[in-house]
Amino acid sequence: MIVQKSVLGLFTATLLGSCSMMMGQGTTYNFKHNPNAADPAAMGRAVATMDGSMVSTTLSLSGLTPGKAYIAHYHAFGPASSTDPCASSGPVTLGFPNFSADANGNASVTVKGDMTKIMGDMGAYINVHYASDPSVVPICAPVKMTKG
């Protein structure tokens, strides 16, 4: 009985330790180019890292228009699609700080927020817009692929 409890305790400690390491590494989402002519070389990734009830997401982007101002947001699934979150036109759930591409067209921006802003069908995708014209969305990163 004592041996079983010791083994169970060791297993639980190992399992919890590996979970905290996974939480520290984060989950990576790759951006895809939207079907428009804006920033044709744009690409990047989003890395979301959980810490308790909070999430920190860092966007690392390249191929943007040098010196141009951008905005980025997490969006919930919208009514337009159940299979492509980037085409679903969902509401904003968490906004990133405004940012600009550097002289080489690169940018990095981080947002921290409550997990409830991206749980379930919230945070189904992250998109990057022109700050001067939010209807222009060069790239999008699907975070959740199906509704529900």
N, CA, C and O atoms as a GROMACS GRO file, in nm:
protein
  592
    1MET      N    1   0.082  -0.119   0.000
    1MET     CA    2   0.000   0.000   0.000
    1MET      C    3   0.087   0.126   0.000
    1MET      O    4   0.059   0.220  -0.074
    2ILE      N    5   0.194   0.128   0.083
    2ILE     CA    6   0.283   0.243   0.088
    2ILE      C    7   0.356   0.258  -0.045
    2ILE      O    8   0.376   0.370  -0.092
    3VAL      N    9   0.397   0.145  -0.105
    3VAL     CA   10   0.466   0.149  -0.234
    3VAL      C   11   0.372   0.204  -0.341
    3VAL      O   12   0.414   0.286  -0.423
    4GLN      N   13   0.245   0.161  -0.341
    4GLN     CA   14   0.148   0.211  -0.439
    4GLN      C   15   0.131   0.362  -0.426
    4GLN      O   16   0.128   0.432  -0.527
    5LYS      N   17   0.119   0.414  -0.304
    5LYS     CA   18   0.102   0.557  -0.281
    5LYS      C   19   0.225   0.633  -0.327
    5LYS      O   20   0.214   0.741  -0.385
    6SER      N   21   0.344   0.577  -0.302
    6SER     CA   22   0.469   0.642  -0.344
    6SER      C   23   0.477   0.649  -0.496
    6SER      O   24   0.514   0.753  -0.552
    7VAL      N   25   0.442   0.539  -0.563
    7VAL     CA   26   0.445   0.535  -0.709
    7VAL      C   27   0.342   0.632  -0.765
    7VAL      O   28   0.371   0.704  -0.860
    8LEU      N   29   0.222   0.633  -0.708
    8LEU     CA   30   0.117   0.725  -0.753
    8LEU      C   31   0.161   0.870  -0.732
    8LEU      O   32   0.139   0.955  -0.818
    9GLY      N   33   0.221   0.898  -0.618
    9GLY     CA   34   0.270   1.034  -0.591
    9GLY      C   35   0.377   1.076  -0.689
    9GLY      O   36   0.376   1.190  -0.736
   10LEU      N   37   0.471   0.986  -0.722
   10LEU     CA   38   0.576   1.015  -0.818
   10LEU      C   39   0.518   1.037  -0.957
   10LEU      O   40   0.560   1.129  -1.027
   11PHE      N   41   0.421   0.952  -0.997
   11PHE     CA   42   0.356   0.965  -1.127
   11PHE      C   43   0.283   1.099  -1.138
   11PHE      O   44   0.294   1.168  -1.239
   12THR      N   45   0.210   1.135  -1.033
   12THR     CA   46   0.136   1.262  -1.033
   12THR      C   47   0.230   1.381  -1.042
   12THR      O   48   0.204   1.475  -1.118
   13ALA      N   49   0.339   1.378  -0.967
   13ALA     CA   50   0.437   1.488  -0.972
   13ALA      C   51   0.499   1.499  -1.110
   13ALA      O   52   0.519   1.610  -1.160
   14THR      N   53   0.530   1.385  -1.173
   14THR     CA   54   0.587   1.386  -1.308
   14THR      C   55   0.488   1.441  -1.408
   14THR      O   56   0.524   1.522  -1.494
   15LEU      N   57   0.362   1.398  -1.398
   15LEU     CA   58   0.258   1.444  -1.489
   15LEU      C   59   0.237   1.594  -1.476
   15LEU      O   60   0.229   1.665  -1.576
   16LEU      N   61   0.226   1.644  -1.354
   16LEU     CA   62   0.207   1.787  -1.332
   16LEU      C   63   0.328   1.866  -1.380
   16LEU      O   64   0.312   1.975  -1.436
   17GLY      N   65   0.446   1.814  -1.361
   17GLY     CA   66   0.567   1.883  -1.408
   17GLY      C   67   0.570   1.894  -1.559
   17GLY      O   68   0.608   1.998  -1.613
   18SER      N   69   0.530   1.787  -1.629
   18SER     CA   70   0.530   1.793  -1.775
   18SER      C   71   0.421   1.885  -1.825
   18SER      O   72   0.440   1.950  -1.928
   19CYS      N   73   0.306   1.895  -1.757
   19CYS     CA   74   0.200   1.988  -1.797
   19CYS      C   75   0.248   2.132  -1.787
   19CYS      O   76   0.221   2.213  -1.876
   20SER      N   77   0.317   2.164  -1.679
   20SER     CA   78   0.363   2.302  -1.664
   20SER      C   79   0.468   2.336  -1.768
   20SER      O   80   0.477   2.451  -1.812
   21MET      N   81   0.549   2.237  -1.810
   21MET     CA   82   0.645   2.264  -1.917
   21MET      C   83   0.572   2.290  -2.048
   21MET      O   84   0.610   2.380  -2.123
   22MET      N   85   0.467   2.211  -2.077
   22MET     CA   86   0.392   2.232  -2.200
   22MET      C   87   0.326   2.369  -2.198
   22MET      O   88   0.322   2.439  -2.300
   23MET      N   89   0.275   2.408  -2.081
   23MET     CA   90   0.211   2.540  -2.072
   23MET      C   91   0.314   2.648  -2.097
   23MET      O   92   0.282   2.750  -2.158
   24GLY      N   93   0.437   2.629  -2.053
   24GLY     CA   94   0.541   2.729  -2.072
   24GLY      C   95   0.588   2.739  -2.216
   24GLY      O   96   0.632   2.846  -2.258
   25GLN      N   97   0.579   2.629  -2.293
   25GLN     CA   98   0.624   2.629  -2.432
   25GLN      C   99   0.526   2.698  -2.524
   25GLN      O  100   0.566   2.761  -2.621
   26GLY      N  101   0.399   2.687  -2.496
   26GLY     CA  102   0.298   2.749  -2.579
   26GLY      C  103   0.257   2.665  -2.698
   26GLY      O  104   0.317   2.561  -2.728
   27THR      N  105   0.154   2.712  -2.765
   27THR     CA  106   0.102   2.649  -2.884
   27THR      C  107   0.123   2.744  -3.000
   27THR      O  108   0.095   2.863  -2.989
   28THR      N  109   0.172   2.692  -3.112
   28THR     CA  110   0.202   2.775  -3.229
   28THR      C  111   0.093   2.760  -3.334
   28THR      O  112   0.051   2.649  -3.366
   29TYR      N  113   0.050   2.873  -3.388
   29TYR     CA  114  -0.048   2.879  -3.497
   29TYR      C  115   0.017   2.954  -3.612
   29TYR      O  116   0.070   3.064  -3.592
   30ASN      N  117   0.013   2.897  -3.731
   30ASN     CA  118   0.072   2.961  -3.848
   30ASN      C  119  -0.031   3.046  -3.921
   30ASN      O  120  -0.147   3.007  -3.936
   31PHE      N  121   0.014   3.163  -3.966
   31PHE     CA  122  -0.073   3.251  -4.043
   31PHE      C  123  -0.080   3.202  -4.187
   31PHE      O  124   0.016   3.148  -4.240
   32LYS      N  125  -0.195   3.222  -4.249
   32LYS     CA  126  -0.212   3.194  -4.391
   32LYS      C  127  -0.249   3.326  -4.458
   32LYS      O  128  -0.308   3.414  -4.396
   33HIS      N  129  -0.213   3.339  -4.585
   33HIS     CA  130  -0.244   3.461  -4.659
   33HIS      C  131  -0.389   3.456  -4.704
   33HIS      O  132  -0.435   3.354  -4.756
   34ASN      N  133  -0.460   3.565  -4.683
   34ASN     CA  134  -0.599   3.574  -4.728
   34ASN      C  135  -0.603   3.598  -4.878
   34ASN      O  136  -0.506   3.646  -4.936
   35PRO      N  137  -0.715   3.566  -4.942
   35PRO     CA  138  -0.725   3.583  -5.088
   35PRO      C  139  -0.744   3.730  -5.128
   35PRO      O  140  -0.851   3.770  -5.174
   36ASN      N  141  -0.639   3.808  -5.111
   36ASN     CA  142  -0.638   3.948  -5.156
   36ASN      C  143  -0.496   3.984  -5.196
   36ASN      O  144  -0.403   3.907  -5.173
   37ALA      N  145  -0.481   4.102  -5.254
   37ALA     CA  146  -0.349   4.142  -5.304
   37ALA      C  147  -0.263   4.210  -5.198
   37ALA      O  148  -0.147   4.241  -5.224
   38ALA      N  149  -0.316   4.233  -5.080
   38ALA     CA  150  -0.244   4.306  -4.975
   38ALA      C  151  -0.126   4.225  -4.923
   38ALA      O  152  -0.139   4.107  -4.890
   39ASP      N  153  -0.010   4.288  -4.916
   39ASP     CA  154   0.110   4.227  -4.858
   39ASP      C  155   0.128   4.081  -4.903
   39ASP      O  156   0.120   3.990  -4.821
   40PRO      N  157   0.152   4.059  -5.032
   40PRO     CA  158   0.156   3.921  -5.085
   40PRO      C  159   0.262   3.832  -5.023
   40PRO      O  160   0.251   3.709  -5.030
   41ALA      N  161   0.365   3.889  -4.962
   41ALA     CA  162   0.470   3.807  -4.899
   41ALA      C  163   0.449   3.791  -4.749
   41ALA      O  164   0.532   3.731  -4.680
   42ALA      N  165   0.338   3.843  -4.697
   42ALA     CA  166   0.313   3.839  -4.552
   42ALA      C  167   0.300   3.696  -4.502
   42ALA      O  168   0.238   3.611  -4.566
   43MET      N  169   0.360   3.671  -4.388
   43MET     CA  170   0.354   3.540  -4.322
   43MET      C  171   0.388   3.558  -4.176
   43MET      O  172   0.429   3.666  -4.134
   44GLY      N  173   0.373   3.455  -4.098
   44GLY     CA  174   0.410   3.463  -3.958
   44GLY      C  175   0.349   3.352  -3.876
   44GLY      O  176   0.292   3.256  -3.928
   45ARG      N  177   0.364   3.368  -3.745
   45ARG     CA  178   0.310   3.270  -3.651
   45ARG      C  179   0.265   3.340  -3.524
   45ARG      O  180   0.310   3.450  -3.492
   46ALA      N  181   0.176   3.275  -3.454
   46ALA     CA  182   0.129   3.321  -3.324
   46ALA      C  183   0.164   3.212  -3.224
   46ALA      O  184   0.139   3.094  -3.250
   47VAL      N  185   0.221   3.250  -3.111
   47VAL     CA  186   0.252   3.154  -3.005
   47VAL      C  187   0.172   3.195  -2.882
   47VAL      O  188   0.194   3.302  -2.825
   48ALA      N  189   0.080   3.109  -2.841
   48ALA     CA  190  -0.005   3.134  -2.725
   48ALA      C  191   0.044   3.048  -2.609
   48ALA      O  192   0.058   2.927  -2.621
   49THR      N  193   0.069   3.114  -2.496
   49THR     CA  194   0.118   3.046  -2.376
   49THR      C  195   0.022   3.071  -2.262
   49THR      O  196  -0.012   3.186  -2.232
   50MET      N  197  -0.024   2.964  -2.196
   50MET     CA  198  -0.118   2.977  -2.085
   50MET      C  199  -0.044   2.982  -1.953
   50MET      O  200   0.058   2.916  -1.933
   51ASP      N  201  -0.098   3.064  -1.863
   51ASP     CA  202  -0.047   3.073  -1.727
   51ASP      C  203  -0.167   3.091  -1.636
   51ASP      O  204  -0.215   3.202  -1.615
   52GLY      N  205  -0.216   2.980  -1.582
   52GLY     CA  206  -0.336   2.985  -1.501
   52GLY      C  207  -0.456   3.023  -1.586
   52GLY      O  208  -0.485   2.956  -1.684
   53SER      N  209  -0.525   3.130  -1.549
   53SER     CA  210  -0.643   3.174  -1.624
   53SER      C  211  -0.608   3.280  -1.729
   53SER      O  212  -0.697   3.337  -1.792
   54MET      N  213  -0.479   3.306  -1.747
   54MET     CA  214  -0.436   3.409  -1.843
   54MET      C  215  -0.366   3.344  -1.962
   54MET      O  216  -0.309   3.235  -1.951
   55VAL      N  217  -0.371   3.413  -2.076
   55VAL     CA  218  -0.301   3.368  -2.195
   55VAL      C  219  -0.219   3.485  -2.248
   55VAL      O  220  -0.264   3.599  -2.248
   56SER      N  221  -0.098   3.455  -2.292
   56SER     CA  222  -0.011   3.554  -2.355
   56SER      C  223   0.014   3.505  -2.497
   56SER      O  224   0.057   3.392  -2.517
   57THR      N  225  -0.014   3.591  -2.595
   57THR     CA  226   0.004   3.553  -2.735
   57THR      C  227   0.099   3.651  -2.801
   57THR      O  228   0.078   3.773  -2.795
   58THR      N  229   0.203   3.598  -2.864
   58THR     CA  230   0.300   3.681  -2.936
   58THR      C  231   0.292   3.648  -3.085
   58THR      O  232   0.299   3.532  -3.125
   59LEU      N  233   0.275   3.753  -3.166
   59LEU     CA  234   0.276   3.740  -3.310
   59LEU      C  235   0.415   3.775  -3.361
   59LEU      O  236   0.471   3.878  -3.321
   60SER      N  237   0.471   3.692  -3.447
   60SER     CA  238   0.598   3.718  -3.514
   60SER      C  239   0.568   3.718  -3.663
   60SER      O  240   0.536   3.614  -3.721
   61LEU      N  241   0.579   3.836  -3.726
   61LEU     CA  242   0.532   3.855  -3.863
   61LEU      C  243   0.645   3.904  -3.953
   61LEU      O  244   0.736   3.972  -3.908
   62SER      N  245   0.636   3.869  -4.080
   62SER     CA  246   0.732   3.918  -4.180
   62SER      C  247   0.657   3.939  -4.312
   62SER      O  248   0.543   3.895  -4.327
   63GLY      N  249   0.723   4.006  -4.406
   63GLY     CA  250   0.662   4.029  -4.536
   63GLY      C  251   0.556   4.137  -4.538
   63GLY      O  252   0.480   4.149  -4.634
   64LEU      N  253   0.551   4.217  -4.430
   64LEU     CA  254   0.455   4.327  -4.423
   64LEU      C  255   0.509   4.447  -4.499
   64LEU      O  256   0.626   4.448  -4.539
   65THR      N  257   0.427   4.548  -4.519
   65THR     CA  258   0.472   4.670  -4.584
   65THR      C  259   0.559   4.749  -4.487
   65THR      O  260   0.511   4.786  -4.380
   66PRO      N  261   0.685   4.775  -4.520
   66PRO     CA  262   0.774   4.848  -4.429
   66PRO      C  263   0.713   4.982  -4.385
   66PRO      O  264   0.666   5.060  -4.467
   67GLY      N  265   0.717   5.005  -4.254
   67GLY     CA  266   0.670   5.131  -4.196
   67GLY      C  267   0.519   5.142  -4.184
   67GLY      O  268   0.471   5.241  -4.128
   68LYS      N  269   0.443   5.048  -4.233
   68LYS     CA  270   0.296   5.053  -4.228
   68LYS      C  271   0.246   5.016  -4.089
   68LYS      O  272   0.302   4.929  -4.022
   69ALA      N  273   0.137   5.082  -4.046
   69ALA     CA  274   0.073   5.053  -3.918
   69ALA      C  275  -0.031   4.943  -3.934
   69ALA      O  276  -0.104   4.939  -4.033
   70TYR      N  277  -0.036   4.853  -3.836
   70TYR     CA  278  -0.127   4.739  -3.838
   70TYR      C  279  -0.200   4.727  -3.706
   70TYR      O  280  -0.160   4.784  -3.604
   71ILE      N  281  -0.310   4.651  -3.709
   71ILE     CA  282  -0.382   4.610  -3.588
   71ILE      C  283  -0.408   4.460  -3.601
   71ILE      O  284  -0.416   4.408  -3.712
   72ALA      N  285  -0.422   4.392  -3.489
   72ALA     CA  286  -0.449   4.248  -3.490
   72ALA      C  287  -0.548   4.216  -3.378
   72ALA      O  288  -0.552   4.284  -3.276
   73HIS      N  289  -0.628   4.112  -3.400
   73HIS     CA  290  -0.731   4.074  -3.304
   73HIS      C  291  -0.752   3.923  -3.303
   73HIS      O  292  -0.732   3.855  -3.403
   74TYR      N  293  -0.794   3.872  -3.186
   74TYR     CA  294  -0.858   3.742  -3.178
   74TYR      C  295  -1.004   3.768  -3.216
   74TYR      O  296  -1.062   3.870  -3.176
   75HIS      N  297  -1.062   3.677  -3.292
   75HIS     CA  298  -1.203   3.684  -3.328
   75HIS      C  299  -1.271   3.553  -3.290
   75HIS      O  300  -1.209   3.447  -3.294
   76ALA      N  301  -1.398   3.562  -3.254
   76ALA     CA  302  -1.480   3.442  -3.233
   76ALA      C  303  -1.530   3.395  -3.369
   76ALA      O  304  -1.528   3.470  -3.466
   77PHE      N  305  -1.576   3.270  -3.374
   77PHE     CA  306  -1.642   3.223  -3.495
   77PHE      C  307  -1.759   3.314  -3.526
   77PHE      O  308  -1.832   3.356  -3.436
   78GLY      N  309  -1.776   3.344  -3.651
   78GLY     CA  310  -1.891   3.421  -3.695
   78GLY      C  311  -1.990   3.332  -3.767
   78GLY      O  312  -1.967   3.212  -3.780
   79PRO      N  313  -2.099   3.390  -3.813
   79PRO     CA  314  -2.205   3.311  -3.876
   79PRO      C  315  -2.172   3.267  -4.019
   79PRO      O  316  -2.241   3.180  -4.073
   80ALA      N  317  -2.069   3.325  -4.082
   80ALA     CA  318  -2.045   3.302  -4.224
   80ALA      C  319  -1.988   3.165  -4.258
   80ALA      O  320  -2.002   3.121  -4.372
   81SER      N  321  -1.924   3.096  -4.166
   81SER     CA  322  -1.862   2.969  -4.200
   81SER      C  323  -1.846   2.883  -4.076
   81SER      O  324  -1.821   2.932  -3.966
   82SER      N  325  -1.860   2.753  -4.097
   82SER     CA  326  -1.834   2.660  -3.987
   82SER      C  327  -1.707   2.580  -4.013
   82SER      O  328  -1.666   2.501  -3.928
   83THR      N  329  -1.645   2.600  -4.130
   83THR     CA  330  -1.526   2.522  -4.163
   83THR      C  331  -1.400   2.607  -4.181
   83THR      O  332  -1.290   2.553  -4.171
   84ASP      N  333  -1.414   2.736  -4.206
   84ASP     CA  334  -1.298   2.824  -4.220
   84ASP      C  335  -1.317   2.944  -4.129
   84ASP      O  336  -1.384   3.040  -4.165
   85PRO      N  337  -1.257   2.939  -4.010
   85PRO     CA  338  -1.279   3.049  -3.916
   85PRO      C  339  -1.237   3.184  -3.975
   85PRO      O  340  -1.299   3.286  -3.943
   86CYS      N  341  -1.135   3.187  -4.059
   86CYS     CA  342  -1.088   3.314  -4.115
   86CYS      C  343  -1.191   3.379  -4.208
   86CYS      O  344  -1.184   3.499  -4.234
   87ALA      N  345  -1.284   3.300  -4.258
   87ALA     CA  346  -1.388   3.353  -4.347
   87ALA      C  347  -1.520   3.373  -4.274
   87ALA      O  348  -1.622   3.402  -4.338
   88SER      N  349  -1.522   3.358  -4.143
   88SER     CA  350  -1.650   3.357  -4.071
   88SER      C  351  -1.699   3.494  -4.025
   88SER      O  352  -1.814   3.505  -3.981
   89SER      N  353  -1.617   3.598  -4.034
   89SER     CA  354  -1.659   3.734  -3.996
   89SER      C  355  -1.713   3.743  -3.854
   89SER      O  356  -1.820   3.798  -3.830
   90GLY      N  357  -1.637   3.688  -3.760
   90GLY     CA  358  -1.680   3.688  -3.621
   90GLY      C  359  -1.639   3.814  -3.547
   90GLY      O  360  -1.553   3.889  -3.594
   91PRO      N  361  -1.699   3.838  -3.431
   91PRO     CA  362  -1.668   3.957  -3.352
   91PRO      C  363  -1.530   3.948  -3.284
   91PRO      O  364  -1.479   3.840  -3.257
   92VAL      N  365  -1.472   4.064  -3.258
   92VAL     CA  366  -1.343   4.073  -3.188
   92VAL      C  367  -1.363   4.031  -3.043
   92VAL      O  368  -1.459   4.073  -2.978
   93THR      N  369  -1.271   3.948  -2.992
   93THR     CA  370  -1.277   3.906  -2.852
   93THR      C  371  -1.159   3.957  -2.770
   93THR      O  372  -1.169   3.972  -2.648
   94LEU      N  373  -1.047   3.985  -2.837
   94LEU     CA  374  -0.928   4.035  -2.767
   94LEU      C  375  -0.839   4.104  -2.869
   94LEU      O  376  -0.801   4.044  -2.970
   95GLY      N  377  -0.806   4.230  -2.843
   95GLY     CA  378  -0.724   4.307  -2.936
   95GLY      C  379  -0.579   4.316  -2.893
   95GLY      O  380  -0.549   4.327  -2.774
   96PHE      N  381  -0.490   4.312  -2.990
   96PHE     CA  382  -0.347   4.333  -2.967
   96PHE      C  383  -0.320   4.484  -2.970
   96PHE      O  384  -0.398   4.558  -3.030
   97PRO      N  385  -0.213   4.530  -2.908
   97PRO     CA  386  -0.175   4.672  -2.922
   97PRO      C  387  -0.143   4.703  -3.069
   97PRO      O  388  -0.094   4.616  -3.141
   98ASN      N  389  -0.169   4.825  -3.112
   98ASN     CA  390  -0.133   4.866  -3.248
   98ASN      C  391   0.018   4.853  -3.264
   98ASN      O  392   0.093   4.868  -3.167
   99PHE      N  393   0.063   4.825  -3.387
   99PHE     CA  394   0.205   4.809  -3.412
   99PHE      C  395   0.234   4.850  -3.556
   99PHE      O  396   0.143   4.864  -3.637
  100SER      N  397   0.362   4.867  -3.587
  100SER     CA  398   0.407   4.900  -3.723
  100SER      C  399   0.516   4.803  -3.765
  100SER      O  400   0.593   4.755  -3.682
  101ALA      N  401   0.521   4.777  -3.895
  101ALA     CA  402   0.629   4.694  -3.949
  101ALA      C  403   0.757   4.776  -3.951
  101ALA      O  404   0.753   4.897  -3.976
  102ASP      N  405   0.870   4.712  -3.926
  102ASP     CA  406   0.998   4.783  -3.931
  102ASP      C  407   1.040   4.804  -4.077
  102ASP      O  408   0.964   4.771  -4.169
  103ALA      N  409   1.159   4.856  -4.098
  103ALA     CA  410   1.208   4.887  -4.233
  103ALA      C  411   1.222   4.762  -4.321
  103ALA      O  412   1.226   4.774  -4.444
  104ASN      N  413   1.228   4.644  -4.259
  104ASN     CA  414   1.238   4.518  -4.334
  104ASN      C  415   1.104   4.447  -4.349
  104ASN      O  416   1.097   4.338  -4.406
  105GLY      N  417   0.997   4.509  -4.298
  105GLY     CA  418   0.865   4.448  -4.306
  105GLY      C  419   0.835   4.346  -4.198
  105GLY      O  420   0.742   4.266  -4.212
  106ASN      N  421   0.914   4.349  -4.091
  106ASN     CA  422   0.894   4.256  -3.979
  106ASN      C  423   0.824   4.325  -3.864
  106ASN      O  424   0.835   4.447  -3.848
  107ALA      N  425   0.752   4.249  -3.784
  107ALA     CA  426   0.686   4.304  -3.666
  107ALA      C  427   0.664   4.193  -3.564
  107ALA      O  428   0.652   4.076  -3.599
  108SER      N  429   0.660   4.233  -3.438
  108SER     CA  430   0.629   4.142  -3.328
  108SER      C  431   0.542   4.220  -3.230
  108SER      O  432   0.571   4.335  -3.198
  109VAL      N  433   0.436   4.156  -3.182
  109VAL     CA  434   0.347   4.221  -3.087
  109VAL      C  435   0.290   4.113  -2.994
  109VAL      O  436   0.268   3.999  -3.036
  110THR      N  437   0.266   4.150  -2.868
  110THR     CA  438   0.216   4.057  -2.767
  110THR      C  439   0.093   4.114  -2.700
  110THR      O  440   0.084   4.235  -2.675
  111VAL      N  441  -0.002   4.027  -2.670
  111VAL     CA  442  -0.119   4.065  -2.590
  111VAL      C  443  -0.134   3.962  -2.479
  111VAL      O  444  -0.106   3.844  -2.498
  112LYS      N  445  -0.178   4.010  -2.363
  112LYS     CA  446  -0.209   3.922  -2.251
  112LYS      C  447  -0.354   3.946  -2.214
  112LYS      O  448  -0.400   4.060  -2.209
  113GLY      N  449  -0.426   3.838  -2.189
  113GLY     CA  450  -0.567   3.853  -2.154
  113GLY      C  451  -0.619   3.729  -2.085
  113GLY      O  452  -0.550   3.628  -2.073
  114ASP      N  453  -0.742   3.739  -2.041
  114ASP     CA  454  -0.809   3.630  -1.971
  114ASP      C  455  -0.844   3.518  -2.070
  114ASP      O  456  -0.889   3.546  -2.181
  115MET      N  457  -0.824   3.394  -2.030
  115MET     CA  458  -0.854   3.278  -2.114
  115MET      C  459  -0.997   3.277  -2.164
  115MET      O  460  -1.025   3.225  -2.272
  116THR      N  461  -1.090   3.335  -2.087
  116THR     CA  462  -1.230   3.334  -2.130
  116THR      C  463  -1.249   3.409  -2.262
  116THR      O  464  -1.349   3.388  -2.331
  117LYS      N  465  -1.154   3.496  -2.298
  117LYS     CA  466  -1.163   3.571  -2.424
  117LYS      C  467  -1.133   3.485  -2.545
  117LYS      O  468  -1.165   3.524  -2.657
  118ILE      N  469  -1.070   3.368  -2.524
  118ILE     CA  470  -1.034   3.284  -2.639
  118ILE      C  471  -1.081   3.139  -2.624
  118ILE      O  472  -1.046   3.055  -2.707
  119MET      N  473  -1.160   3.107  -2.521
  119MET     CA  474  -1.207   2.970  -2.498
  119MET      C  475  -1.326   2.939  -2.587
  119MET      O  476  -1.392   3.029  -2.637
  120GLY      N  477  -1.354   2.811  -2.606
  120GLY     CA  478  -1.470   2.768  -2.684
  120GLY      C  479  -1.461   2.822  -2.825
  120GLY      O  480  -1.358   2.808  -2.891
  121ASP      N  481  -1.568   2.883  -2.872
  121ASP     CA  482  -1.567   2.941  -3.006
  121ASP      C  483  -1.510   3.082  -3.007
  121ASP      O  484  -1.501   3.144  -3.113
  122MET      N  485  -1.472   3.133  -2.892
  122MET     CA  486  -1.400   3.260  -2.885
  122MET      C  487  -1.258   3.231  -2.931
  122MET      O  488  -1.209   3.120  -2.910
  123GLY      N  489  -1.191   3.325  -2.991
  123GLY     CA  490  -1.054   3.302  -3.034
  123GLY      C  491  -1.042   3.195  -3.140
  123GLY      O  492  -0.946   3.118  -3.141
  124ALA      N  493  -1.139   3.189  -3.230
  124ALA     CA  494  -1.136   3.090  -3.336
  124ALA      C  495  -1.030   3.125  -3.439
  124ALA      O  496  -0.980   3.037  -3.510
  125TYR      N  497  -0.993   3.254  -3.448
  125TYR     CA  498  -0.888   3.295  -3.540
  125TYR      C  499  -0.828   3.428  -3.496
  125TYR      O  500  -0.890   3.504  -3.420
  126ILE      N  501  -0.706   3.455  -3.545
  126ILE     CA  502  -0.638   3.583  -3.522
  126ILE      C  503  -0.613   3.642  -3.659
  126ILE      O  504  -0.558   3.576  -3.746
  127ASN      N  505  -0.654   3.768  -3.680
  127ASN     CA  506  -0.618   3.828  -3.807
  127ASN      C  507  -0.545   3.959  -3.788
  127ASN      O  508  -0.555   4.024  -3.684
  128VAL      N  509  -0.472   3.997  -3.894
  128VAL     CA  510  -0.392   4.119  -3.896
  128VAL      C  511  -0.454   4.210  -4.002
  128VAL      O  512  -0.470   4.170  -4.118
  129HIS      N  513  -0.489   4.333  -3.961
  129HIS     CA  514  -0.553   4.431  -4.049
  129HIS      C  515  -0.460   4.549  -4.072
  129HIS      O  516  -0.370   4.574  -3.992
  130TYR      N  517  -0.482   4.621  -4.181
  130TYR     CA  518  -0.420   4.754  -4.196
  130TYR      C  519  -0.487   4.845  -4.093
  130TYR      O  520  -0.609   4.844  -4.082
  131ALA      N  521  -0.410   4.923  -4.019
  131ALA     CA  522  -0.468   5.017  -3.924
  131ALA      C  523  -0.546   5.126  -3.997
  131ALA      O  524  -0.648   5.174  -3.947
  132SER      N  525  -0.500   5.165  -4.116
  132SER     CA  526  -0.565   5.270  -4.193
  132SER      C  527  -0.694   5.223  -4.260
  132SER      O  528  -0.778   5.306  -4.296
  133ASP      N  529  -0.712   5.093  -4.276
  133ASP     CA  530  -0.830   5.037  -4.341
  133ASP      C  531  -0.852   4.896  -4.288
  133ASP      O  532  -0.804   4.800  -4.348
  134PRO      N  533  -0.925   4.881  -4.176
  134PRO     CA  534  -0.943   4.749  -4.115
  134PRO      C  535  -1.011   4.645  -4.204
  134PRO      O  536  -1.010   4.526  -4.171
  135SER      N  537  -1.070   4.688  -4.316
  135SER     CA  538  -1.130   4.590  -4.406
  135SER      C  539  -1.023   4.512  -4.484
  135SER      O  540  -1.053   4.409  -4.543
  136VAL      N  541  -0.899   4.562  -4.484
  136VAL     CA  542  -0.789   4.492  -4.552
  136VAL      C  543  -0.722   4.399  -4.449
  136VAL      O  544  -0.665   4.445  -4.350
  137VAL      N  545  -0.732   4.270  -4.475
  137VAL     CA  546  -0.678   4.167  -4.385
  137VAL      C  547  -0.582   4.078  -4.463
  137VAL      O  548  -0.625   3.981  -4.526
  138PRO      N  549  -0.452   4.111  -4.461
  138PRO     CA  550  -0.356   4.031  -4.539
  138PRO      C  551  -0.342   3.887  -4.490
  138PRO      O  552  -0.334   3.795  -4.572
  139ILE      N  553  -0.338   3.865  -4.358
  139ILE     CA  554  -0.313   3.730  -4.307
  139ILE      C  555  -0.403   3.696  -4.189
  139ILE      O  556  -0.451   3.783  -4.117
  140CYS      N  557  -0.424   3.566  -4.172
  140CYS     CA  558  -0.509   3.515  -4.065
  140CYS      C  559  -0.451   3.384  -4.013
  140CYS      O  560  -0.396   3.305  -4.090
  141ALA      N  561  -0.462   3.362  -3.883
  141ALA     CA  562  -0.417   3.237  -3.822
  141ALA      C  563  -0.536   3.165  -3.761
  141ALA      O  564  -0.591   3.211  -3.660
  142PRO      N  565  -0.579   3.053  -3.819
  142PRO     CA  566  -0.687   2.975  -3.758
  142PRO      C  567  -0.639   2.917  -3.625
  142PRO      O  568  -0.534   2.854  -3.618
  143VAL      N  569  -0.717   2.938  -3.521
  143VAL     CA  570  -0.683   2.885  -3.388
  143VAL      C  571  -0.772   2.765  -3.357
  143VAL      O  572  -0.728   2.670  -3.291
  144LYS      N  573  -0.895   2.769  -3.403
  144LYS     CA  574  -0.989   2.659  -3.385
  144LYS      C  575  -1.056   2.636  -3.520
  144LYS      O  576  -1.105   2.731  -3.581
  145MET      N  577  -1.060   2.514  -3.567
  145MET     CA  578  -1.103   2.487  -3.704
  145MET      C  579  -1.252   2.459  -3.724
  145MET      O  580  -1.302   2.475  -3.835
  146THR      N  581  -1.323   2.417  -3.619
  146THR     CA  582  -1.466   2.390  -3.635
  146THR      C  583  -1.545   2.449  -3.521
  146THR      O  584  -1.496   2.461  -3.409
  147LYS      N  585  -1.669   2.486  -3.550
  147LYS     CA  586  -1.758   2.541  -3.448
  147LYS      C  587  -1.795   2.433  -3.348
  147LYS      O  588  -1.799   2.314  -3.379
  148GLY      N  589  -1.823   2.479  -3.227
  148GLY     CA  590  -1.874   2.389  -3.125
  148GLY      C  591  -1.771   2.338  -3.029
  148GLY      O  592  -1.804   2.261  -2.939
   0.00000   0.00000   0.00000
